[in-house]
Amino acid sequence: MIYLDFAATTPTNPEVLKAFDEVTINYFGNTGSLHDVGVKAATLVEHSRNQVAELLKVKPEEIIFTSGATEANNLAIKGVALANKHRGNHVITTKIEHASVYDTCQFLETYFGFDVTYLNVDEYCRVDPAELAASMRDDTVLVSIMHVNSEVGSIQPIAELAEIVRQNPKTYFHVDMVQSFGKVPFVFEDLDIDMASFSMHKIFGLKGSGFLYKKNTVQIAPLISGGLQENGFRGGTQNTAAEIVVAKTVRLAVENFEAKFSHTMDMRNRLFAGIEAIPGVVINTPQIGFSPAMVNFSVVGAKPESIVHALAEREIYISTRSACSAKNGKPSRVLQAMPISHERAISGLRISVSYVTTAEEIDATIAALAEIVATIEKSA
């Protein structure tokens, strides 16, 4: 099997699995209980929180454990909007966000009457800072922009965008960092953001596990009521074992980062060169300001699902787009937002690599893809 869909999910690191099993067996107590079994579990959860905070150089109370980035994005966006509606009714995001951001903003429009501005992107799938500046209003309460796009891998100039957001003291800045943490280099504190969402299963951790960084000064409303867990922002019994191993997952993600990044870039460049040489293939991923973790391309005139299935028959697994949107049957909203032809936008494919990807896997994929595309061309 050749797995090249790491942007969708990753296999769980054996060290994380081992720690999860040990914690599940030995520290099964409810963190809300007052007896020793509960207290020991709660102590380990807080230890994990402290370690994550130390790595990001933030305060422990600014880390809110969630079931993943979708919940974290919802908590950040709905939480800020609902808690600060008296201060403003305007939200800014982009046309290329993950569904958990894009659909949440539409939810605010439909059910709470918020005015949402959706920023455009250029040929590199990047936001123009000047458009953000022009869109800012006195009643803007939130700007939510992803760091690395989940389909084409473009990197947004977050620090530069943050400078624009900071000009309005009433506006909070939220960043979806699911495809950037552990994959592209950055210094978290230099980004100067108010909230950030993270997902563990994208970095060889557990599914159903993530967290939201929320600066203490940010006022949000909880999505789930019914308990004092997570400082009152997320009621309900805590997923103790998953939360305890978040710290190990995060630590492993940044361990030997330079070597991992370098290898991933080598695999990406090898993949890019091979795909680009295939007649009929057009690359959609930008040549500058990109994540090495993925390459998006189109075989114009071919159904992307047919190519995905043809590769799967050879036990090579890629995707068409973000897994959360892949089954809706609609063309990629991200590619449609870019200034490319409709034919390219409806035929996009995504190959995503990681530091465990090998050159042999890349070469085999390129060869298989070339054969499949040639067959399509002959039958056209």
Secondary structure, DSSP 4 states (H G I P E B T S, - for coil): -EE-BTTT--PPPHHHHHHHHHHHHH----TT-SSHHHHHHHHHHHHHHHHHHHHHTS-GGGEEEESSHHHHHHHHHHHHHHHTTTT--EEEEETT--HHHHHHHHHHHHHH--EEEEE---TTS---HHHHHHH--TTEEEEE--SB-TTT-BB--HHHHHHHHTTSTT-EEEEE-TTTTTTS---HHHH--SEEEEEGGGGTS-TT-EEEEE-TT-----SB-SS-GGGGTB-S---HHHHHTHHHHHHHHHTTHHHHHHHHHHHHHHHHHHHHTSTTEEE-S-SSSB-TTEEEEEETTS-HHHHHHHHHTTTEE-BSS-TTTTTS-SPPHHHHHSSS-HHHHTTEEEEE--TT--HHHHHHHHHHHHHHHHHHHHH-
